Amino acid sequence: MLNTTANHGTSCAVHGDLLEIDGIAAAGDDRLLKDREAALIYGVSRSRFWAGVKSGELPAPIRIGGVTRWSNKHLQADIRRRLAETGSEAN
């Protein structure tokens, strides 16, 4: 298990293939996340996250009424795909 805390107080833990950031569990968790939470998963600022979304580099959000959210399940699948392409592992 790997535990880290970023400069701004964000906690990150890796338990095997389960990534957890500030209590947001990766595997099997299909919560809808705010942009701040999604940016934390990628380890980038909100502005960098939105730039990635706009460019198509990062997954598009789901819009429900006036609310914009990202599927945690889709974000985790994107990260696993990226890791597989580079031959890296999360832990």
C-alpha positions in Angstrom: 0.0 0.0 0.0 1.2 3.5 -0.9 0.0 6.6 1.0 1.0 10.1 0.1 -0.3 13.6 1.0 0.1 16.4 -1.6 1.1 19.9 -0.6 -2.5 21.1 -0.5 -3.6 18.3 1.9 -4.9 15.8 -0.6 -4.5 12.2 0.6 -3.8 9.5 -1.9 -3.5 5.8 -1.3 -2.9 2.8 -3.5 -4.1 -0.6 -2.3 -3.1 -3.1 -5.0 -5.1 -2.0 -8.0 -7.4 0.3 -5.9 -6.6 4.0 -6.1 -8.2 6.2 -3.5 -7.9 10.0 -3.4 -9.4 11.9 -0.6 -11.7 9.0 0.1 -12.8 8.6 -3.5 -12.4 4.9 -4.1 -11.5 3.8 -7.7 -12.6 0.3 -8.2 -16.4 -0.3 -8.5 -17.2 3.2 -7.4 -19.5 4.8 -10.0 -20.0 8.1 -8.2 -20.3 11.3 -10.2 -17.4 13.6 -9.4 -17.0 17.4 -9.4 -14.3 18.9 -11.5 -12.1 19.4 -8.3 -12.4 15.7 -7.5 -11.7 14.6 -11.1 -8.6 16.9 -11.3 -7.3 15.3 -8.0 -7.5 11.9 -9.6 -5.3 13.0 -12.5 -3.0 15.0 -10.2 -3.5 18.3 -12.0 -5.1 21.7 -11.2 -8.7 22.4 -12.1 -7.6 24.8 -14.9 -5.2 22.1 -16.4 -8.0 19.5 -16.1 -10.5 21.7 -17.9 -7.9 22.4 -20.6 -7.5 18.6 -21.1 -11.3 18.2 -21.3 -11.6 21.0 -23.9 -8.8 19.5 -26.0 -10.2 16.0 -25.9 -7.2 14.7 -24.0 -9.3 13.9 -20.9 -12.9 12.4 -20.7 -15.9 14.6 -21.4 -18.3 15.3 -18.5 -21.9 14.3 -18.0 -24.3 17.2 -17.9 -27.5 16.8 -15.9 -29.5 19.9 -15.9 -27.1 22.7 -14.8 -24.7 20.3 -13.2 -21.4 19.0 -14.7 -19.9 15.8 -13.4 -17.6 13.0 -14.4 -18.2 9.3 -13.9 -15.5 8.0 -11.5 -15.7 4.6 -13.3 -15.0 6.3 -16.7 -12.1 8.3 -15.3 -10.5 5.2 -13.7 -10.9 3.3 -17.0 -9.1 6.1 -18.8 -6.3 6.0 -16.3 -6.0 2.2 -16.5 -5.9 2.5 -20.4 -3.1 5.1 -20.2 -1.1 3.0 -17.8 -1.5 -0.1 -20.1 -0.3 2.0 -23.1 2.8 3.1 -21.3 3.4 -0.3 -19.6 3.3 1.4 -16.2 1.4 0.3 -13.1 -0.5 2.3 -10.5 1.5 0.9 -7.6 
